[in-house]
């Protein structure tokens, strides 16, 4: 699977660890930056990962910033992206099962590398349940269309 990864400076180290973890698992990594721990702005990297997923150049995305929140907000501004902040295996699994999340976001200041890897593994191993959740995801998608038509 091709997976886009991106982070700001606060998430750089964890992003590197997660990219290596994914590569070891046989995934192809599209690293969209940042390339070091010098200060950068998380919206740039959340949007880049979101665009990669929305365009189909990557199947899923992984974003990391200090809390996971800011970068998820940026990724979610891209139509077709459902980015979820996760903190553990359960939130990662439910993000995919119930919300068909296609970008997982983690906070490097909140989650250690081992928990992050476990959550990422759970996210990748989980499939969307659809069923009763499909109508809710459709409503989320409809909000994108509302935003496009807003004046």
Backbone as CSV, one residue per row, in Angstrom:
resi,resn,N_x,N_y,N_z,CA_x,CA_y,CA_z,C_x,C_y,C_z
1,UNK,0.849,-1.178,0.000,0.000,0.000,0.000,0.894,1.240,0.000
2,UNK,0.467,2.254,-0.734,1.204,3.532,-0.763,0.575,4.458,0.279
3,UNK,1.402,4.951,1.195,0.927,5.768,2.308,1.713,7.079,2.338
4,UNK,0.981,8.193,2.323,1.596,9.518,2.438,1.811,9.824,3.911
5,UNK,2.967,10.371,4.245,3.256,10.788,5.611,3.695,12.240,5.598
6,UNK,3.333,12.957,6.641,3.727,14.346,6.761,3.668,14.790,8.211
7,UNK,4.494,15.783,8.531,4.517,16.297,9.895,5.075,17.709,9.898
8,UNK,4.851,18.370,11.017,5.562,19.617,11.273,6.813,19.278,12.075
9,UNK,7.495,20.301,12.564,8.727,20.093,13.320,8.500,19.296,14.603
10,UNK,7.375,19.541,15.277,7.100,18.839,16.539,6.874,17.347,16.315
11,UNK,6.367,16.996,15.167,6.079,15.599,14.860,7.131,14.898,14.027
12,UNK,8.200,15.619,13.670,9.191,15.068,12.744,9.763,13.730,13.199
13,UNK,10.235,13.656,14.414,10.873,12.433,14.905,9.900,11.255,14.877
14,UNK,8.682,11.461,15.355,7.692,10.382,15.352,7.314,10.010,13.921
15,UNK,7.191,11.004,13.041,6.892,10.700,11.634,7.957,9.799,11.047
16,UNK,9.224,10.089,11.334,10.322,9.277,10.816,10.213,7.839,11.325
17,UNK,9.903,7.697,12.604,9.764,6.357,13.181,8.600,5.606,12.557
18,UNK,7.487,6.299,12.351,6.318,5.647,11.766,6.545,5.307,10.301
19,UNK,7.249,6.169,9.571,7.567,5.869,8.171,8.429,4.613,8.088
20,UNK,9.417,4.485,8.971,10.266,3.294,8.996,9.443,2.056,9.354
21,UNK,8.551,2.195,10.318,7.660,1.102,10.721,6.805,0.646,9.538
22,UNK,6.264,1.601,8.797,5.443,1.269,7.632,6.272,0.613,6.538
23,UNK,7.450,1.138,6.287,8.326,0.564,5.257,8.711,-0.870,5.614
24,UNK,8.999,-1.099,6.891,9.329,-2.457,7.341,8.152,-3.400,7.130
25,UNK,6.940,-2.863,7.153,5.739,-3.654,6.924,5.423,-3.846,5.448
26,UNK,6.301,-3.345,4.574,6.124,-3.552,3.145,5.370,-2.457,2.418
27,UNK,5.082,-1.367,3.098,4.350,-0.267,2.472,5.302,0.676,1.756
28,UNK,4.798,1.294,0.691,5.552,2.320,-0.026,5.214,3.659,0.620
29,UNK,6.227,4.435,0.932,6.036,5.688,1.658,6.197,6.877,0.719
30,UNK,5.245,7.785,0.773,5.343,9.069,0.086,5.565,10.109,1.184
31,UNK,6.822,10.458,1.436,7.159,11.383,2.517,7.039,12.812,2.001
32,UNK,6.076,13.536,2.534,5.788,14.893,2.096,6.374,15.949,3.027
33,UNK,7.276,15.527,3.907,7.950,16.469,4.786,7.272,16.579,6.137
34,UNK,7.879,17.318,6.936,9.057,18.131,6.849,10.295,17.247,6.916
35,UNK,11.440,17.867,6.711,12.680,17.103,6.640,13.604,17.327,7.824
36,UNK,13.117,17.992,8.842,13.947,18.239,10.021,13.123,18.843,11.135
37,UNK,13.794,19.221,12.203,13.073,19.761,13.350,13.075,21.284,13.406
38,UNK,13.413,21.928,12.274,13.307,23.390,12.202,11.828,23.761,12.108
39,UNK,11.466,24.869,12.726,10.067,25.303,12.791,9.462,25.445,11.395
40,UNK,8.292,24.812,11.230,7.487,24.908,10.010,6.022,24.970,10.426
41,UNK,5.144,25.163,9.465,3.721,25.304,9.761,2.953,24.034,9.395
42,UNK,2.294,23.440,10.390,1.584,22.175,10.189,0.515,22.204,9.097
43,UNK,-0.178,23.332,8.826,-1.193,23.280,7.758,-0.615,22.889,6.403
44,UNK,0.625,23.282,6.142,1.243,22.948,4.859,1.357,21.440,4.679
45,UNK,1.686,20.736,5.729,1.940,19.305,5.642,0.655,18.492,5.773
46,UNK,-0.291,18.972,6.572,-1.600,18.318,6.623,-2.303,18.402,5.280
47,UNK,-2.237,19.579,4.653,-2.850,19.756,3.337,-2.166,18.888,2.292
48,UNK,-0.840,18.782,2.347,-0.107,17.967,1.370,-0.503,16.497,1.471
49,UNK,-0.604,15.992,2.686,-1.029,14.602,2.866,-2.476,14.444,2.399
50,UNK,-3.336,15.384,2.771,-4.728,15.327,2.328,-4.848,15.305,0.817
51,UNK,-4.087,16.143,0.146,-4.126,16.186,-1.325,-3.629,14.875,-1.931
52,UNK,-2.610,14.292,-1.342,-2.089,13.022,-1.856,-3.141,11.922,-1.765
53,UNK,-3.872,11.901,-0.661,-4.918,10.888,-0.487,-6.105,11.188,-1.401
54,UNK,-6.535,12.433,-1.443,-7.685,12.801,-2.265,-7.420,12.574,-3.751
55,UNK,-6.194,12.780,-4.189,-5.853,12.602,-5.606,-5.660,11.143,-5.985
56,UNK,-5.472,10.296,-4.972,-5.230,8.885,-5.238,-3.770,8.520,-5.392
57,UNK,-2.859,9.495,-5.269,-1.438,9.147,-5.365,-1.002,8.307,-4.169
58,UNK,-1.721,8.419,-3.059,-1.536,7.549,-1.895,-2.904,7.039,-1.455
59,UNK,-2.919,5.832,-0.930,-4.185,5.231,-0.507,-4.634,5.721,0.867
60,UNK,-3.679,5.963,1.741,-3.955,6.444,3.096,-2.904,7.480,3.467
61,UNK,-3.176,8.215,4.553,-2.226,9.203,5.024,-1.981,9.097,6.511
62,UNK,-0.802,9.538,6.915,-0.417,9.608,8.322,0.151,11.003,8.554
63,UNK,-0.415,11.714,9.517,0.027,13.062,9.864,0.429,13.109,11.326
64,UNK,1.472,13.883,11.618,1.920,14.035,12.998,2.275,15.496,13.254
65,UNK,1.729,16.046,14.324,2.159,17.346,14.833,2.247,17.209,16.344
66,UNK,2.296,18.298,17.068,2.426,18.210,18.514,1.271,17.480,19.171
67,UNK,0.045,17.834,18.765,-1.147,17.203,19.355,-1.907,16.320,18.362
68,UNK,-1.649,16.483,17.086,-2.419,15.795,16.045,-3.632,16.587,15.615
69,UNK,-3.996,17.580,16.402,-5.233,18.318,16.148,-5.083,19.293,14.989
70,UNK,-4.105,20.162,15.041,-3.946,21.173,13.998,-3.754,20.567,12.623
71,UNK,-2.912,19.557,12.535,-2.632,18.942,11.245,-3.856,18.191,10.723
72,UNK,-4.687,17.673,11.635,-5.924,17.003,11.199,-6.929,18.015,10.664
73,UNK,-7.002,19.169,11.287,-7.909,20.214,10.798,-7.501,20.611,9.384
74,UNK,-6.209,20.799,9.163,-5.723,21.157,7.828,-6.032,20.059,6.816
75,UNK,-5.751,18.813,7.154,-6.013,17.701,6.230,-7.496,17.606,5.896
76,UNK,-8.346,17.857,6.891,-9.791,17.745,6.680,-10.357,18.860,5.798
77,UNK,-9.590,19.890,5.522,-10.052,20.948,4.617,-10.014,20.493,3.163
78,UNK,-9.331,19.387,2.888,-9.236,18.850,1.529,-10.438,17.941,1.292
79,UNK,-11.207,18.243,0.242,-12.378,17.427,-0.075,-11.977,15.967,-0.269
80,UNK,-12.759,15.084,0.326,-12.511,13.652,0.209,-11.674,13.080,1.335
81,UNK,-11.178,13.943,2.207,-10.349,13.479,3.325,-11.202,13.369,4.574
82,UNK,-11.009,12.270,5.280,-11.602,12.070,6.596,-10.437,11.744,7.527
83,UNK,-9.863,12.793,8.093,-8.702,12.662,8.976,-9.178,12.573,10.418
84,UNK,-8.631,11.611,11.149,-9.032,11.394,12.532,-7.817,11.436,13.446
85,UNK,-7.940,12.184,14.533,-6.906,12.180,15.566,-7.125,10.930,16.405
86,UNK,-6.070,10.154,16.579,-6.163,8.931,17.381,-5.108,8.971,18.478
87,UNK,-5.425,8.297,19.570,-4.520,8.281,20.719,-4.136,6.878,21.161
88,UNK,-4.800,5.873,20.581,-4.569,4.500,21.012,-5.165,3.543,19.985
89,UNK,-5.060,2.256,20.256,-5.569,1.232,19.346,-7.076,1.362,19.145
90,UNK,-7.808,1.597,20.202,-9.269,1.667,20.093,-9.716,2.838,19.235
91,UNK,-9.171,4.019,19.459,-9.588,5.169,18.649,-9.169,4.984,17.194
92,UNK,-8.030,4.360,16.949,-7.584,4.102,15.574,-8.513,3.115,14.879
93,UNK,-8.864,2.057,15.570,-9.756,1.042,14.992,-11.133,1.631,14.697
94,UNK,-11.673,2.381,15.628,-13.002,2.956,15.435,-13.013,4.044,14.364
95,UNK,-11.911,4.765,14.217,-11.830,5.788,13.163,-12.031,5.149,11.789
96,UNK,-11.455,3.970,11.604,-11.594,3.275,10.320,-12.934,2.551,10.241
97,UNK,-13.301,1.802,11.269,-14.537,1.015,11.246,-15.781,1.881,11.070
98,UNK,-15.873,2.945,11.817,-17.100,3.734,11.866,-17.087,4.953,10.960
99,UNK,-15.910,5.545,10.748,-15.838,6.810,10.014,-15.139,6.708,8.671
100,UNK,-14.671,5.521,8.310,-13.947,5.311,7.055,-12.828,6.339,6.909
101,UNK,-12.129,6.609,8.009,-11.021,7.569,7.978,-9.966,7.104,6.983
102,UNK,-9.440,8.053,6.222,-8.381,7.722,5.273,-7.061,8.424,5.610
103,UNK,-7.082,9.214,6.660,-5.862,9.835,7.195,-5.913,9.697,8.714
104,UNK,-4.837,9.200,9.282,-4.740,9.063,10.729,-3.745,10.106,11.227
105,UNK,-4.097,10.803,12.307,-3.280,11.888,12.844,-2.918,11.588,14.287
106,UNK,-1.664,11.841,14.611,-1.157,11.549,15.942,-0.435,12.757,16.512
107,UNK,-0.456,12.865,17.829,0.233,13.942,18.527,1.515,13.440,19.156
108,UNK,2.640,13.916,18.666,3.937,13.461,19.173,4.171,13.861,20.624
109,UNK,3.496,14.909,21.077,3.644,15.330,22.469,2.707,14.581,23.408
110,UNK,1.827,13.756,22.826,0.823,13.049,23.613,0.951,11.532,23.563
111,UNK,1.512,11.027,22.465,1.563,9.581,22.239,3.005,9.176,21.971
112,UNK,3.478,8.170,22.677,4.834,7.680,22.458,4.921,6.794,21.225
113,UNK,6.141,6.510,20.791,6.334,5.728,19.566,5.691,4.345,19.584
114,UNK,5.762,3.647,20.699,5.192,2.294,20.761,3.678,2.340,20.617
115,UNK,3.029,3.225,21.335,1.573,3.358,21.233,1.188,3.823,19.831
116,UNK,1.968,4.751,19.276,1.688,5.230,17.925,1.772,4.094,16.909
117,UNK,2.779,3.253,17.032,2.903,2.110,16.115,1.744,1.135,16.285
118,UNK,1.366,0.870,17.518,0.239,-0.033,17.768,-1.050,0.538,17.182
119,UNK,-1.265,1.836,17.357,-2.459,2.483,16.810,-2.438,2.442,15.291
120,UNK,-1.292,2.723,14.701,-1.173,2.702,13.250,-1.404,1.295,12.709
121,UNK,-0.859,0.310,13.366,-1.098,-1.082,12.959,-2.586,-1.409,13.007
122,UNK,-3.263,-1.016,14.072,-4.700,-1.262,14.194,-5.470,-0.557,13.079
123,UNK,-5.106,0.675,12.788,-5.756,1.437,11.727,-5.629,0.716,10.389
124,UNK,-4.430,0.250,10.079,-4.191,-0.426,8.801,-4.870,-1.790,8.722
125,UNK,-5.000,-2.457,9.859,-5.575,-3.800,9.881,-7.098,-3.799,9.894
126,UNK,-7.698,-2.634,10.065,-9.148,-2.532,10.212,-9.783,-2.161,8.884
127,UNK,-10.970,-2.708,8.660,-11.743,-2.341,7.476,-12.994,-1.591,7.905
128,UNK,-13.473,-0.759,7.010,-14.684,0.006,7.260,-15.872,-0.940,7.311
129,UNK,-16.722,-0.759,8.293,-17.887,-1.613,8.446,-19.035,-1.218,7.525
130,UNK,-19.030,-0.009,7.021,-20.132,0.507,6.185,-21.440,0.309,6.932
131,UNK,-22.397,-0.389,6.355,-23.663,-0.637,7.033,-24.272,0.631,7.585
132,UNK,-24.586,0.615,8.869,-25.245,1.748,9.513,-24.370,3.004,9.517
133,UNK,-23.072,2.836,9.308,-22.159,3.969,9.314,-22.109,4.691,7.963
134,UNK,-22.517,4.019,6.905,-22.421,4.590,5.557,-23.237,5.869,5.428
135,UNK,-24.424,5.897,5.989,-25.265,7.094,5.899,-24.587,8.282,6.585
136,UNK,-23.925,8.028,7.683,-23.242,9.104,8.413,-22.052,9.632,7.621
137,UNK,-21.282,8.737,7.022,-20.152,9.168,6.198,-20.655,9.931,4.978
138,UNK,-21.779,9.497,4.415,-22.383,10.228,3.292,-22.767,11.655,3.712
139,UNK,-23.232,11.807,4.933,-23.583,13.138,5.430,-22.336,14.015,5.561
140,UNK,-21.238,13.427,5.963,-19.982,14.169,6.035,-19.563,14.624,4.641
141,UNK,-19.656,13.723,3.690,-19.307,14.060,2.306,-20.214,15.164,1.780
142,UNK,-21.490,15.119,2.135,-22.431,16.153,1.695,-22.023,17.531,2.219
143,UNK,-21.412,17.586,3.383,-20.948,18.870,3.921,-19.898,19.508,3.016
144,UNK,-19.089,18.696,2.363,-18.105,19.230,1.418,-18.828,19.927,0.266
145,UNK,-19.908,19.317,-0.203,-20.678,19.907,-1.299,-21.366,21.183,-0.845
146,UNK,-21.852,21.212,0.394,-22.448,22.434,0.948,-21.418,23.561,0.974
147,UNK,-20.199,23.221,1.375,-19.131,24.215,1.472,-18.796,24.769,0.090
148,UNK,-18.806,23.918,-0.906,-18.487,24.368,-2.265,-19.553,25.313,-2.809
149,UNK,-20.816,25.069,-2.424,-21.910,25.886,-2.927,-22.179,27.132,-2.104
150,UNK,-21.509,27.250,-0.943,-21.749,28.394,-0.052,-21.246,29.678,-0.699
151,UNK,-21.970,30.749,-0.454,-21.547,32.044,-0.992,-21.274,33.011,0.123
